[in-house]
Amino acid sequence: MGLIDDCVKGNVATGLAIGIGAAILAPALIPALAGVAKPLIKAAVKSGIIIFEKGKESVAELSEIFEDVVAEAKAEMADAHTEALPAVSSEGETGA
């Protein structure tokens, strides 16, 4: 049991030392880290905006191409349907 007690006491002491050190250093480190982190975050946001805008352009181009393909397919279907209908003469009889 003595070994377990020594490990627990050692971990508590280590944790307490880290906590006190962090409390002492935090007022000095937080502004320094914020000064470094803010430009990095801003650059990441700018990159995200650029990627988003390029993505919007790509989607717009792809949707335009898709709409053109759909229009062409509909036109071909209409032509095929017109060709499949029998020719009707002016008297209302089918031309055979």
C-alpha positions as CSV (number, residue, x, y, z in Angstrom):
1,M,0.0,0.0,0.0
2,G,2.9,2.3,0.6
3,L,3.8,2.3,-3.1
4,I,0.3,3.2,-4.2
5,D,0.2,6.1,-1.6
6,D,3.5,7.4,-2.9
7,C,2.3,7.4,-6.5
8,V,-1.0,9.1,-5.7
9,K,0.8,11.8,-3.6
10,G,3.4,12.2,-6.4
11,N,0.6,12.7,-9.0
12,V,-1.2,15.2,-6.8
13,A,1.9,17.2,-6.2
14,T,2.8,17.2,-9.8
15,G,-0.7,18.3,-10.8
16,L,-0.6,21.0,-8.2
17,A,2.8,22.3,-9.4
18,I,1.5,22.4,-13.0
19,G,-1.6,24.2,-12.0
20,I,0.3,26.8,-10.0
21,G,2.8,27.3,-12.8
22,A,0.0,27.7,-15.3
23,A,-1.8,30.3,-13.1
24,I,1.4,32.3,-12.8
25,L,2.4,32.1,-16.5
26,A,-1.1,32.5,-18.0
27,P,-1.3,36.3,-17.7
28,A,1.9,36.6,-19.7
29,L,1.3,33.7,-22.2
30,I,-2.4,34.4,-23.2
31,P,-1.7,37.8,-24.8
32,A,1.4,36.4,-26.6
33,L,-0.5,33.4,-27.9
34,A,-3.5,35.6,-28.9
35,G,-1.1,37.8,-30.9
36,V,0.1,34.8,-32.8
37,A,-3.2,33.0,-33.1
38,K,-5.2,35.9,-34.4
39,P,-3.3,36.3,-37.7
40,L,-3.4,32.5,-38.2
41,I,-7.1,32.4,-37.6
42,K,-7.7,35.3,-39.9
43,A,-5.6,33.7,-42.7
44,A,-7.6,30.5,-42.2
45,V,-10.9,32.4,-42.5
46,K,-9.6,34.2,-45.7
47,S,-8.6,30.9,-47.2
48,G,-12.0,29.4,-46.4
49,I,-13.8,32.3,-48.0
50,I,-11.7,32.0,-51.2
51,I,-12.3,28.3,-51.4
52,F,-16.0,28.9,-50.9
53,E,-16.2,31.5,-53.6
54,K,-14.3,29.2,-56.1
55,G,-16.6,26.4,-55.1
56,K,-19.7,28.6,-55.9
57,E,-18.2,29.4,-59.3
58,S,-17.5,25.8,-60.1
59,V,-21.0,24.8,-59.0
60,A,-22.5,27.5,-61.2
61,E,-20.5,26.4,-64.2
62,L,-21.5,22.8,-63.7
63,S,-25.1,23.6,-63.3
64,E,-25.0,25.6,-66.5
65,I,-23.4,22.7,-68.3
66,F,-26.0,20.3,-66.9
67,E,-28.9,22.6,-67.9
68,D,-27.5,22.7,-71.5
69,V,-27.3,18.9,-71.6
70,V,-30.8,18.6,-70.3
71,A,-32.1,21.1,-72.9
72,E,-30.2,19.2,-75.7
73,A,-31.7,15.9,-74.5
74,K,-35.2,17.4,-74.5
75,A,-34.7,18.8,-78.0
76,E,-33.5,15.4,-79.3
77,M,-36.5,13.7,-77.7
78,A,-38.9,16.2,-79.3
79,D,-37.3,15.6,-82.7
80,A,-37.5,11.9,-82.3
81,H,-41.1,12.1,-81.2
82,T,-41.9,14.4,-84.3
83,E,-40.2,11.9,-86.6
84,A,-42.0,9.0,-85.1
85,L,-45.5,10.5,-85.8
86,P,-46.9,9.5,-89.2
87,A,-47.3,12.2,-91.7
88,V,-50.8,13.5,-92.0
89,S,-52.1,14.9,-95.3
90,S,-54.3,17.9,-95.6
91,E,-57.4,15.6,-96.0
92,G,-56.8,14.0,-92.6
93,E,-55.6,10.7,-94.0
94,T,-52.3,9.2,-93.2
95,G,-49.8,9.3,-96.0
96,A,-48.8,5.8,-97.0
